[in-house]
Amino acid sequence: MRRSEVLAEESIVCLQKALNHLREIWELIGIPEDQRLQRTEVVKKHIKDLLDMMIAEEESLKERLIKSIAICQKELNTLCSELHVEPFQEEGETTILQLEKDLRTQVELMRKQKKERKQELKLLQEQDQELCEILCTPHYDIDSTSVPSLEELSQFRQHVATLRETKASRHEEFVRIKRQIILCMEELEHTPDTSFERDVVCEDEDAFCLSLENIATLQKLLQQLEMRKSQNEAVCEGLRAQIRELWDRLQIPAEEREAVATVMTGSKAKVRKALQLEVDRLEELKMQNMKKVIEAIRVELAQYWDQCFYSQEQRQAFAPYYSEDYTENLLQLHDAEIVQLRNYYEVHKELFEGVQKWEESWKLFLEFERKASDPSRFTNRGGNLLKEEKQRAKLQKTLPKLEEELKARIEMWEQEHSKAFVVNGQKFMEYVTEQWEMHRLEKERAKQERQLKNKKQTETEMLYGSTPRTPNKRRGLTPGTPGKVRKLNTTTVSNATANSSIRPVFSGTVCRSPVSRLPPSGSKPVTTSTCSGKKTPRGLKRGANKENLELNGSILSARTFKGFQI
């Protein structure tokens, strides 16, 4: 049994006890029956009115709860629709009071969610408006009267985050470009003269509209300023180059150059003005020293001619070079020619440097070839001969490679420019072939000269005998020799000295100097006369030669001359 039912039964029991107690009191008092009946009716009426009132109150509560449930359900359905969530369903059977409480709780929760979404939507809209005003972009399209869904809020948040990133990147770019613009304006000594320039330079950075159009205009302004700056720098650099050239031509002393050293850097307006003044001063000085300037240009022209491998015909083609009428017109012709030569050299600089490298290698190769044919090189000490041989072998390998590289580059250049690449008045490869041919002919000529010299030396030795390499006369050992014998020996020694390079022909045979031997027993030395000073008859010529050979101490043999026997 429920506790409420127990309480109801107890209430009935209490009511009966109270009525019984009243009857007892009435009997003791002696109240008549009719009055008792009346008093009982009053008690009944009081109790009934009290119960009716309580019942009415509870019925009213019931009605309010039912009404509240209806209202909550209606509002809950509306909120679920606005919040885009599933309608609320009560799980299982429940009482009116619990249902009303659950519905009211759910309504309060839904109201809170709706309020939070509306507040977040309002905040996002404010942020979107602020960012769109700065970036000059349209506002995010969303219905502000309805409650946004969670997905719509997520997309809106992502959109605002993208706008923030865009703003940050554009602001960073704006600050960077603004800094460069300010530097350029300072360099150009330019003051902002348009509203846009003043907005960029003078206004607050956060107040600048970061639209794509403004950023593009900003970049265009920077490009214009940088172009002007580059033009100023180019003009100033041209003036500096002109000043240096005039300094060199006029041979200006270092003290005067140091006086304008402060304007030799930078490109501001005052620097440009100072440079122009210096150029004007030097130009006036140049007019006063025309001959000296033209001669300086001619020295430079000759240097470029050498660097560009101009032939004599090409050099003579510039007739003003040889003129002595030092006028302004002559100076202009020289200036134009030097400019043309400079450009020509710069365009073909790599090729000319390659040709110059080949020329240096070729000269070094010829020097090694000359040293290789010099017999005295074997007397070198300190390993120089080995170093030269290594360098010579290296050059023999690198020269053909260098020629092939130059040939390929020159052919490519000739195809691009549709003309021949000329060195010293002829095509480079023809020039190289000619140098090799001249070297070959020179080697051939030297070889023929050596062969002719060796042939003459052989004939001389066959006729007069081999000459000693190192005379071994010693004082005290050689007796007195007649003057004619000494004359003969002197001639022989001189021939030996002049023809010392013929030694390999005789297979290393060493010829000894004639020495008169001492007679035995201390007798007088026997002197042999080889020439009487008279002309030798034709028939006695062979005998005279034999006598000379005997005088030289049997210095020749059949084996020595390899088949030539005397």
KOLBADO-871533 format. One record per residue (C-alpha): residue in three letters; x, y, z. Coordinates in Angstrom, 1 decimal, padded with zeros to 4 digits. Example, Ala and Ser with C-alpha at 12.3 -4.5 7.8 and 13.67 -1.06 7.14 Angstrom:
BEGIN
BATI:aa:east:north:up
BATI:Ala:012.3:-004.5:007.8
BATI:Ser:013.7:-001.1:007.1
//
This chain:
BEGIN
BATI:aa:east:north:up
BATI:Met:000.0:000.0:000.0
BATI:Arg:001.2:003.4:-000.9
BATI:Arg:002.1:005.8:001.9
BATI:Ser:-000.5:008.3:000.5
BATI:Glu:-003.2:005.7:000.9
BATI:Val:-002.2:005.0:004.5
BATI:Leu:-002.2:008.7:005.2
BATI:Ala:-005.7:008.9:003.7
BATI:Glu:-007.0:006.1:005.9
BATI:Glu:-005.4:007.7:008.9
BATI:Ser:-007.1:011.0:008.0
BATI:Ile:-010.5:009.2:007.9
BATI:Val:-009.8:007.7:011.3
BATI:Cys:-008.8:011.1:012.7
BATI:Leu:-012.0:012.6:011.3
BATI:Gln:-014.2:009.8:012.9
BATI:Lys:-012.4:010.3:016.2
BATI:Ala:-013.0:014.0:016.0
BATI:Leu:-016.7:013.6:015.3
BATI:Asn:-017.1:011.0:018.1
BATI:His:-015.3:013.3:020.4
BATI:Leu:-017.6:016.2:019.4
BATI:Arg:-020.7:014.0:020.0
BATI:Glu:-019.4:013.1:023.5
BATI:Ile:-018.8:016.7:024.3
BATI:Trp:-022.3:017.6:023.0
BATI:Glu:-023.9:014.9:025.2
BATI:Leu:-022.1:016.0:028.3
BATI:Ile:-023.1:019.5:027.6
BATI:Gly:-026.6:018.4:027.0
BATI:Ile:-027.1:019.9:023.6
BATI:Pro:-030.4:018.8:022.1
BATI:Glu:-030.5:016.5:019.1
BATI:Asp:-031.6:019.1:016.7
BATI:Gln:-028.7:021.4:017.6
BATI:Arg:-026.3:018.4:017.4
BATI:Leu:-027.6:017.9:013.9
BATI:Gln:-027.0:021.5:013.1
BATI:Arg:-023.5:021.4:014.5
BATI:Thr:-022.7:018.2:012.6
BATI:Glu:-023.9:019.9:009.4
BATI:Val:-021.6:022.8:010.1
BATI:Val:-018.7:020.4:010.7
BATI:Lys:-019.6:018.5:007.5
BATI:Lys:-019.8:021.8:005.6
BATI:His:-016.4:023.0:006.9
BATI:Ile:-014.8:019.7:006.0
BATI:Lys:-016.5:019.6:002.6
BATI:Asp:-015.5:023.2:001.8
BATI:Leu:-011.9:022.5:002.9
BATI:Leu:-011.8:019.4:000.8
BATI:Asp:-013.5:021.1:-002.2
BATI:Met:-011.0:023.9:-001.9
BATI:Met:-008.1:021.5:-001.8
BATI:Ile:-009.5:019.5:-004.7
BATI:Ala:-009.9:022.7:-006.7
BATI:Glu:-006.4:023.7:-006.0
BATI:Glu:-005.0:020.4:-007.1
BATI:Glu:-007.2:020.4:-010.2
BATI:Ser:-005.9:023.8:-011.0
BATI:Leu:-002.3:022.5:-010.6
BATI:Lys:-003.2:019.7:-012.9
BATI:Glu:-004.5:022.1:-015.5
BATI:Arg:-001.4:024.3:-015.2
BATI:Leu:000.8:021.3:-015.6
BATI:Ile:-001.1:020.1:-018.7
BATI:Lys:-001.0:023.6:-020.1
BATI:Ser:002.7:023.9:-019.4
BATI:Ile:003.3:020.6:-021.1
BATI:Ala:001.5:021.8:-024.1
BATI:Ile:003.4:025.0:-024.2
BATI:Cys:006.7:023.3:-023.6
BATI:Gln:006.1:020.8:-026.3
BATI:Lys:005.1:023.5:-028.8
BATI:Glu:008.2:025.6:-027.9
BATI:Leu:010.4:022.5:-027.9
BATI:Asn:009.2:021.6:-031.4
BATI:Thr:009.9:025.1:-032.6
BATI:Leu:013.4:025.1:-031.0
BATI:Cys:014.2:021.8:-032.5
BATI:Ser:013.2:023.1:-035.9
BATI:Glu:015.3:026.2:-035.5
BATI:Leu:018.3:024.4:-034.1
BATI:His:018.0:021.7:-036.8
BATI:Val:017.9:018.8:-034.2
BATI:Glu:015.5:015.8:-033.8
BATI:Pro:012.3:016.4:-031.9
BATI:Phe:012.3:015.5:-028.2
BATI:Gln:010.8:012.1:-027.3
BATI:Glu:010.0:011.1:-023.8
BATI:Glu:011.2:007.7:-023.0
BATI:Gly:008.6:005.4:-021.4
BATI:Glu:005.5:006.3:-019.5
BATI:Thr:005.7:009.1:-017.0
BATI:Thr:003.5:011.3:-014.9
BATI:Ile:002.3:014.7:-015.8
BATI:Leu:004.5:016.4:-013.3
BATI:Gln:007.7:014.6:-014.5
BATI:Leu:006.8:015.1:-018.2
BATI:Glu:006.3:018.8:-017.5
BATI:Lys:009.6:019.0:-015.7
BATI:Asp:011.5:017.1:-018.4
BATI:Leu:010.0:019.3:-021.2
BATI:Arg:010.7:022.4:-019.3
BATI:Thr:014.3:021.3:-018.7
BATI:Gln:014.7:020.5:-022.4
BATI:Val:013.3:023.8:-023.4
BATI:Glu:015.7:025.7:-021.2
BATI:Leu:018.6:023.7:-022.7
BATI:Met:017.4:024.4:-026.3
BATI:Arg:017.0:028.1:-025.4
BATI:Lys:020.5:028.2:-024.1
BATI:Gln:021.8:026.6:-027.3
BATI:Lys:019.9:029.0:-029.4
BATI:Lys:021.2:031.9:-027.5
BATI:Glu:024.8:030.7:-027.8
BATI:Arg:024.5:030.2:-031.5
BATI:Lys:023.0:033.6:-032.0
BATI:Gln:025.7:035.2:-030.0
BATI:Glu:028.4:033.4:-031.9
BATI:Leu:026.8:034.3:-035.2
BATI:Lys:026.7:037.9:-034.1
BATI:Leu:030.4:037.8:-033.1
BATI:Leu:031.4:036.2:-036.4
BATI:Gln:029.4:038.7:-038.4
BATI:Glu:031.2:041.6:-036.6
BATI:Gln:034.5:040.0:-037.3
BATI:Asp:033.5:039.4:-040.9
BATI:Gln:032.4:042.9:-041.3
BATI:Glu:035.7:044.3:-039.9
BATI:Leu:037.8:042.0:-042.0
BATI:Cys:035.8:042.7:-045.2
BATI:Glu:036.1:046.4:-044.7
BATI:Ile:039.9:046.1:-044.4
BATI:Leu:040.2:043.6:-047.3
BATI:Cys:037.4:045.3:-049.4
BATI:Thr:035.6:042.0:-049.9
BATI:Pro:031.9:041.2:-049.8
BATI:His:030.3:040.1:-046.5
BATI:Tyr:029.7:036.4:-045.8
BATI:Asp:026.2:035.4:-047.0
BATI:Ile:024.2:034.0:-044.0
BATI:Asp:020.7:034.6:-042.7
BATI:Ser:021.1:036.6:-039.4
BATI:Thr:017.4:036.2:-038.5
BATI:Ser:017.4:032.5:-038.2
BATI:Val:019.4:030.3:-035.9
BATI:Pro:022.5:028.9:-037.7
BATI:Ser:023.2:025.2:-037.7
BATI:Leu:026.4:023.8:-036.3
BATI:Glu:027.6:023.2:-039.9
BATI:Glu:026.8:026.8:-040.9
BATI:Leu:028.7:028.1:-037.9
BATI:Ser:031.7:025.9:-038.7
BATI:Gln:031.8:027.1:-042.2
BATI:Phe:031.4:030.7:-041.0
BATI:Arg:034.3:030.2:-038.5
BATI:Gln:036.5:028.8:-041.3
BATI:His:035.6:031.7:-043.6
BATI:Val:036.6:034.2:-040.9
BATI:Ala:039.8:032.3:-040.2
BATI:Thr:040.7:032.5:-043.9
BATI:Leu:040.0:036.2:-043.9
BATI:Arg:042.4:036.6:-040.9
BATI:Glu:045.1:034.7:-042.7
BATI:Thr:044.6:036.8:-045.9
BATI:Lys:044.7:040.0:-043.8
BATI:Ala:047.9:038.9:-042.1
BATI:Ser:049.6:038.0:-045.4
BATI:Arg:048.5:041.2:-047.1
BATI:His:049.5:043.3:-044.1
BATI:Glu:052.9:041.7:-044.1
BATI:Glu:053.3:042.3:-047.8
BATI:Phe:052.0:045.9:-047.3
BATI:Val:054.6:046.6:-044.6
BATI:Arg:057.4:045.1:-046.7
BATI:Ile:056.4:047.1:-049.8
BATI:Lys:055.9:050.2:-047.7
BATI:Arg:059.4:049.9:-046.2
BATI:Gln:060.9:049.6:-049.7
BATI:Ile:058.8:052.5:-051.0
BATI:Ile:060.0:054.7:-048.2
BATI:Leu:063.7:053.7:-048.9
BATI:Cys:063.2:054.5:-052.6
BATI:Met:061.6:057.8:-051.8
BATI:Glu:064.4:058.7:-049.5
BATI:Glu:067.0:057.7:-052.1
BATI:Leu:065.1:059.7:-054.8
BATI:Glu:064.4:062.5:-052.4
BATI:His:060.8:062.3:-053.4
BATI:Thr:057.9:063.5:-051.3
BATI:Pro:054.5:061.9:-051.5
BATI:Asp:052.4:064.0:-053.9
BATI:Thr:049.3:061.9:-054.4
BATI:Ser:046.6:060.9:-051.9
BATI:Phe:047.5:057.2:-052.4
BATI:Glu:051.2:057.9:-051.7
BATI:Arg:050.3:059.9:-048.6
BATI:Asp:048.0:057.1:-047.4
BATI:Val:050.8:054.6:-047.8
BATI:Val:053.6:056.6:-046.2
BATI:Cys:051.8:058.9:-043.7
BATI:Glu:048.7:057.1:-042.5
BATI:Asp:048.4:054.3:-039.9
BATI:Glu:049.3:050.9:-041.2
BATI:Asp:046.1:049.3:-039.7
BATI:Ala:043.9:051.9:-041.4
BATI:Phe:045.1:051.0:-044.9
BATI:Cys:042.7:049.1:-047.1
BATI:Leu:044.4:045.8:-048.0
BATI:Ser:042.4:045.2:-051.1
BATI:Leu:043.9:043.4:-054.1
BATI:Glu:043.6:046.5:-056.1
BATI:Asn:045.5:048.5:-053.5
BATI:Ile:048.2:045.9:-053.2
BATI:Ala:048.5:045.9:-057.0
BATI:Thr:048.7:049.7:-057.0
BATI:Leu:051.2:049.5:-054.2
BATI:Gln:053.4:047.1:-056.2
BATI:Lys:053.1:049.3:-059.3
BATI:Leu:054.2:052.3:-057.3
BATI:Leu:057.2:050.4:-056.0
BATI:Gln:058.1:049.3:-059.5
BATI:Gln:057.9:052.8:-060.7
BATI:Leu:060.1:054.1:-057.9
BATI:Glu:062.6:051.2:-058.4
BATI:Met:062.7:051.9:-062.1
BATI:Arg:063.5:055.6:-061.4
BATI:Lys:066.0:054.5:-058.8
BATI:Ser:067.6:052.1:-061.3
BATI:Gln:067.7:054.8:-064.0
BATI:Asn:069.3:057.2:-061.5
BATI:Glu:071.8:054.5:-060.5
BATI:Ala:072.5:053.8:-064.2
BATI:Val:073.0:057.5:-065.0
BATI:Cys:075.2:057.9:-061.9
BATI:Glu:077.2:054.8:-062.8
BATI:Gly:077.6:056.0:-066.3
BATI:Leu:078.8:059.4:-065.0
BATI:Arg:081.2:057.6:-062.7
BATI:Ala:082.5:055.5:-065.6
BATI:Gln:082.9:058.6:-067.7
BATI:Ile:084.7:060.3:-064.8
BATI:Arg:087.1:057.4:-064.4
BATI:Glu:087.8:057.3:-068.1
BATI:Leu:088.4:061.0:-068.2
BATI:Trp:090.6:060.7:-065.1
BATI:Asp:092.7:058.1:-066.9
BATI:Arg:092.9:059.9:-070.1
BATI:Leu:093.7:063.2:-068.5
BATI:Gln:096.0:061.5:-066.0
BATI:Ile:094.3:063.3:-063.1
BATI:Pro:096.4:063.0:-059.9
BATI:Ala:095.2:061.0:-057.0
BATI:Glu:094.7:064.1:-054.8
BATI:Glu:092.1:065.5:-057.2
BATI:Arg:090.3:062.2:-057.4
BATI:Glu:090.0:061.9:-053.7
BATI:Ala:088.3:065.3:-053.6
BATI:Val:085.2:063.8:-055.3
BATI:Ala:085.5:060.3:-053.7
BATI:Thr:082.4:061.1:-051.5
BATI:Val:080.1:061.2:-054.6
BATI:Met:081.5:058.0:-056.2
BATI:Thr:078.8:056.0:-054.4
BATI:Gly:075.1:056.4:-054.2
BATI:Ser:072.5:057.8:-056.6
BATI:Lys:070.7:060.6:-054.8
BATI:Ala:069.9:063.8:-056.6
BATI:Lys:072.8:065.7:-055.0
BATI:Val:075.2:063.0:-055.9
BATI:Arg:074.0:063.0:-059.5
BATI:Lys:074.4:066.7:-059.6
BATI:Ala:077.9:066.6:-058.2
BATI:Leu:078.9:063.9:-060.7
BATI:Gln:077.5:065.9:-063.6
BATI:Leu:079.5:068.9:-062.5
BATI:Glu:082.7:066.8:-062.3
BATI:Val:082.0:065.4:-065.8
BATI:Asp:081.5:068.9:-067.2
BATI:Arg:084.7:070.1:-065.6
BATI:Leu:086.6:067.1:-067.0
BATI:Glu:085.1:067.6:-070.4
BATI:Glu:086.2:071.2:-070.5
BATI:Leu:089.7:070.0:-069.4
BATI:Lys:089.6:067.4:-072.1
BATI:Met:089.0:070.0:-074.7
BATI:Gln:092.0:071.9:-073.4
BATI:Asn:094.1:068.7:-073.6
BATI:Met:092.8:067.3:-076.9
BATI:Lys:096.1:065.8:-078.2
BATI:Lys:096.9:064.1:-074.8
BATI:Val:093.4:062.6:-074.6
BATI:Ile:093.5:061.3:-078.2
BATI:Glu:096.9:059.7:-077.6
BATI:Ala:095.5:058.0:-074.5
BATI:Ile:092.6:056.6:-076.5
BATI:Arg:095.0:055.3:-079.1
BATI:Val:096.9:053.4:-076.5
BATI:Glu:093.6:051.8:-075.4
BATI:Leu:092.7:051.1:-079.0
BATI:Ala:095.9:049.3:-079.5
BATI:Gln:095.3:047.2:-076.4
BATI:Tyr:091.8:046.3:-077.7
BATI:Trp:093.3:045.5:-081.2
BATI:Asp:095.7:043.1:-079.5
BATI:Gln:093.0:041.5:-077.4
BATI:Cys:090.7:041.2:-080.4
BATI:Phe:093.5:039.8:-082.6
BATI:Tyr:093.1:042.5:-085.3
BATI:Ser:095.2:042.1:-088.4
BATI:Gln:097.4:044.9:-089.7
BATI:Glu:094.8:045.5:-092.5
BATI:Gln:092.0:045.9:-089.9
BATI:Arg:094.1:048.3:-087.8
BATI:Gln:095.0:050.4:-090.8
BATI:Ala:091.3:050.5:-091.8
BATI:Phe:090.7:053.0:-089.0
BATI:Ala:092.4:056.0:-090.7
BATI:Pro:091.8:058.6:-087.9
BATI:Tyr:094.3:056.6:-085.8
BATI:Tyr:097.1:057.9:-088.0
BATI:Ser:095.8:061.5:-088.2
BATI:Glu:097.7:064.3:-086.5
BATI:Asp:094.9:066.9:-086.8
BATI:Tyr:093.8:066.8:-083.1
BATI:Thr:090.3:068.2:-083.3
BATI:Glu:086.9:067.6:-081.6
BATI:Asn:085.8:065.6:-084.6
BATI:Leu:088.9:063.4:-084.4
BATI:Leu:088.2:062.8:-080.7
BATI:Gln:084.6:061.8:-081.5
BATI:Leu:085.7:059.3:-084.1
BATI:His:088.1:057.8:-081.6
BATI:Asp:085.4:057.7:-078.9
BATI:Ala:083.0:055.9:-081.3
BATI:Glu:085.7:053.4:-082.4
BATI:Ile:086.7:052.6:-078.8
BATI:Val:083.0:052.1:-077.8
BATI:Gln:082.5:049.8:-080.8
BATI:Leu:085.7:047.8:-079.9
BATI:Arg:084.6:047.5:-076.3
BATI:Asn:081.2:046.1:-077.3
BATI:Tyr:082.8:043.8:-079.8
BATI:Tyr:085.3:042.5:-077.2
BATI:Glu:082.6:042.0:-074.6
BATI:Val:080.3:040.1:-077.0
BATI:His:083.2:037.8:-078.0
BATI:Lys:085.1:037.9:-074.7
BATI:Glu:084.9:034.2:-074.0
BATI:Leu:086.1:033.3:-077.5
BATI:Phe:089.0:035.8:-077.3
BATI:Glu:090.0:034.5:-073.9
BATI:Gly:090.0:031.0:-075.3
BATI:Val:092.1:032.1:-078.3
BATI:Gln:094.5:033.9:-075.9
BATI:Lys:094.8:030.8:-073.8
BATI:Trp:095.6:028.8:-076.9
BATI:Glu:098.2:031.4:-078.0
BATI:Glu:099.9:031.2:-074.6
BATI:Ser:099.9:027.4:-074.6
BATI:Trp:101.2:027.4:-078.2
BATI:Lys:104.1:029.7:-077.3
BATI:Leu:104.9:027.6:-074.3
BATI:Phe:104.8:024.5:-076.5
BATI:Leu:107.2:026.0:-079.0
BATI:Glu:109.5:027.0:-076.2
BATI:Phe:109.5:023.4:-074.9
BATI:Glu:110.1:022.2:-078.5
BATI:Arg:113.1:024.5:-078.8
BATI:Lys:114.5:023.4:-075.5
BATI:Ala:114.0:019.7:-076.5
BATI:Ser:116.2:020.2:-079.6
BATI:Asp:118.9:022.0:-077.6
BATI:Pro:121.8:019.6:-076.8
BATI:Ser:122.9:021.7:-073.8
BATI:Arg:119.6:020.8:-072.0
BATI:Phe:121.3:017.6:-070.7
BATI:Thr:123.6:019.7:-068.6
BATI:Asn:120.6:021.1:-066.6
BATI:Arg:120.6:020.2:-063.0
BATI:Gly:117.9:020.2:-060.3
BATI:Gly:115.2:018.2:-062.1
BATI:Asn:114.3:021.0:-064.6
BATI:Leu:114.6:018.6:-067.6
BATI:Leu:112.1:016.2:-066.1
BATI:Lys:109.7:019.0:-065.3
BATI:Glu:110.0:020.4:-068.8
BATI:Glu:109.3:017.0:-070.3
BATI:Lys:106.2:016.5:-068.2
BATI:Gln:104.9:020.0:-069.1
BATI:Arg:105.7:019.3:-072.7
BATI:Ala:103.8:016.0:-072.7
BATI:Lys:100.9:017.7:-070.9
BATI:Leu:100.7:020.4:-073.5
BATI:Gln:100.8:017.9:-076.3
BATI:Lys:097.6:016.5:-074.9
BATI:Thr:095.8:019.7:-073.9
BATI:Leu:096.5:021.7:-077.0
BATI:Pro:094.3:019.4:-079.3
BATI:Lys:091.5:019.4:-076.7
BATI:Leu:091.6:023.2:-076.5
BATI:Glu:091.5:023.4:-080.3
BATI:Glu:088.5:021.1:-080.5
BATI:Glu:086.6:023.1:-077.8
BATI:Leu:087.4:026.4:-079.6
BATI:Lys:086.4:024.9:-082.9
BATI:Ala:083.0:023.8:-081.6
BATI:Arg:082.3:027.1:-079.9
BATI:Ile:083.4:029.1:-083.0
BATI:Glu:081.2:027.0:-085.2
BATI:Met:078.2:027.6:-083.0
BATI:Trp:079.0:031.3:-082.9
BATI:Glu:079.3:031.4:-086.7
BATI:Gln:075.9:029.7:-087.1
BATI:Glu:074.3:032.2:-084.7
BATI:His:075.9:035.3:-086.3
BATI:Ser:076.1:034.1:-089.9
BATI:Lys:079.6:035.3:-090.4
BATI:Ala:083.2:034.0:-089.9
BATI:Phe:085.1:034.4:-086.6
BATI:Val:088.4:036.0:-087.7
BATI:Val:091.7:036.1:-085.8
BATI:Asn:094.6:038.1:-087.2
BATI:Gly:092.7:038.5:-090.5
BATI:Gln:091.9:034.8:-091.0
BATI:Lys:089.7:032.1:-089.7
BATI:Phe:090.9:030.8:-086.4
BATI:Met:091.1:027.1:-087.4
BATI:Glu:092.9:028.1:-090.6
BATI:Tyr:095.3:030.1:-088.4
BATI:Val:095.8:027.1:-086.1
BATI:Thr:096.5:024.8:-089.1
BATI:Glu:098.9:027.3:-090.5
BATI:Gln:100.8:027.5:-087.2
BATI:Trp:101.1:023.7:-087.0
BATI:Glu:102.2:023.6:-090.6
BATI:Met:104.9:026.3:-090.0
BATI:His:106.0:024.3:-086.9
BATI:Arg:106.3:021.2:-089.0
BATI:Leu:108.2:022.9:-091.8
BATI:Glu:110.5:024.5:-089.2
BATI:Lys:111.2:021.0:-087.7
BATI:Glu:111.8:019.6:-091.1
BATI:Arg:114.2:022.4:-092.0
BATI:Ala:116.1:022.0:-088.7
BATI:Lys:116.3:018.3:-089.3
BATI:Gln:117.7:018.8:-092.8
BATI:Glu:120.3:021.3:-091.4
BATI:Arg:121.4:018.8:-088.8
BATI:Gln:121.7:016.1:-091.4
BATI:Leu:123.7:018.4:-093.7
BATI:Lys:125.9:019.4:-090.8
BATI:Asn:126.4:015.8:-089.7
BATI:Lys:127.3:014.9:-093.3
BATI:Lys:129.8:017.7:-093.6
BATI:Gln:131.3:016.7:-090.2
BATI:Thr:131.6:013.1:-091.3
BATI:Glu:133.3:014.0:-094.5
BATI:Thr:135.7:016.3:-092.6
BATI:Glu:136.6:013.6:-090.1
BATI:Met:137.0:011.0:-092.9
BATI:Leu:139.4:013.5:-094.6
BATI:Tyr:141.3:014.9:-091.7
BATI:Gly:140.6:012.5:-088.9
BATI:Ser:138.5:012.6:-085.8
BATI:Thr:139.2:015.4:-083.4
BATI:Pro:139.7:014.9:-079.6
BATI:Arg:136.9:016.0:-077.3
BATI:Thr:139.2:016.9:-074.4
BATI:Pro:142.8:017.7:-075.2
BATI:Asn:145.1:016.0:-072.7
BATI:Lys:148.3:017.9:-073.2
BATI:Arg:150.2:018.2:-070.0
BATI:Arg:153.1:020.4:-069.3
BATI:Gly:156.3:018.4:-068.6
BATI:Leu:155.0:015.3:-070.4
BATI:Thr:154.8:016.6:-074.0
BATI:Pro:158.2:017.4:-075.6
BATI:Gly:158.7:020.5:-077.7
BATI:Thr:156.7:020.3:-080.9
BATI:Pro:157.4:022.2:-084.1
BATI:Gly:155.1:025.2:-084.7
BATI:Lys:153.4:023.6:-087.7
BATI:Val:152.4:020.5:-085.6
BATI:Arg:150.9:022.7:-083.0
BATI:Lys:149.0:024.6:-085.6
BATI:Leu:147.6:021.4:-087.0
BATI:Asn:146.5:020.2:-083.5
BATI:Thr:144.9:023.6:-082.8
BATI:Thr:142.9:023.3:-085.9
BATI:Thr:141.8:019.8:-085.0
BATI:Val:140.7:020.8:-081.6
BATI:Ser:138.7:023.7:-082.9
BATI:Asn:136.9:021.4:-085.3
BATI:Ala:136.2:019.1:-082.5
BATI:Thr:134.7:021.8:-080.4
BATI:Ala:132.5:023.1:-083.2
BATI:Asn:131.2:019.6:-084.1
BATI:Ser:130.8:018.2:-080.6
BATI:Ser:127.1:017.3:-081.4
BATI:Ile:128.2:014.6:-083.9
BATI:Arg:129.3:012.2:-081.1
BATI:Pro:126.5:009.8:-081.3
BATI:Val:127.4:009.0:-085.0
BATI:Phe:130.6:007.2:-083.9
BATI:Ser:129.0:004.9:-081.4
BATI:Gly:130.7:006.4:-078.4
BATI:Thr:134.3:006.0:-079.7
BATI:Val:136.6:008.3:-077.8
BATI:Cys:139.4:009.9:-079.8
BATI:Arg:142.6:010.7:-078.0
BATI:Ser:144.9:013.6:-078.6
BATI:Pro:148.2:012.9:-080.3
BATI:Val:151.0:012.8:-077.8
BATI:Ser:154.7:012.2:-078.7
BATI:Arg:156.0:009.3:-076.7
BATI:Leu:159.4:009.6:-074.9
BATI:Pro:162.2:007.5:-076.5
BATI:Pro:163.7:004.7:-074.4
BATI:Ser:167.0:005.2:-072.5
BATI:Gly:166.4:008.9:-072.2
BATI:Ser:167.3:009.6:-075.9
BATI:Lys:166.1:012.7:-077.6
BATI:Pro:162.5:012.8:-078.6
BATI:Val:161.8:012.1:-082.2
BATI:Thr:159.9:014.9:-083.9
BATI:Thr:157.9:014.3:-087.0
BATI:Ser:157.1:017.1:-089.4
BATI:Thr:153.8:016.9:-091.1
BATI:Cys:154.0:019.8:-093.4
BATI:Ser:156.9:021.6:-095.0
BATI:Gly:155.0:024.6:-096.0
BATI:Lys:155.1:023.7:-099.7
BATI:Lys:152.1:022.7:-101.8
BATI:Thr:151.7:018.9:-101.7
BATI:Pro:151.5:017.3:-105.1
BATI:Arg:148.3:015.5:-106.1
BATI:Gly:150.0:012.2:-106.1
BATI:Leu:151.3:012.6:-102.6
BATI:Lys:148.0:013.8:-101.1
BATI:Arg:147.0:010.4:-099.9
BATI:Gly:150.3:009.8:-098.3
BATI:Ala:150.1:013.2:-096.6
BATI:Asn:146.8:012.3:-095.1
BATI:Lys:148.2:009.0:-094.0
BATI:Glu:151.0:010.8:-092.3
BATI:Asn:148.6:013.0:-090.5
BATI:Leu:146.7:010.0:-089.3
BATI:Glu:149.9:008.5:-088.0
BATI:Leu:150.6:011.7:-086.2
BATI:Asn:147.3:011.7:-084.5
BATI:Gly:148.0:008.3:-083.0
BATI:Ser:145.9:005.9:-085.0
BATI:Ile:142.6:007.5:-083.9
BATI:Leu:140.5:006.0:-086.8
BATI:Ser:139.8:002.4:-087.6
BATI:Ala:137.6:000.5:-090.0
BATI:Arg:135.2:-000.3:-087.1
BATI:Thr:134.9:003.3:-086.1
BATI:Phe:133.4:004.6:-089.4
BATI:Lys:131.2:001.5:-090.0
BATI:Gly:132.4:000.5:-093.5
BATI:Phe:134.5:003.6:-094.4
BATI:Gln:138.1:002.5:-094.4
BATI:Ile:141.1:004.7:-095.1
//
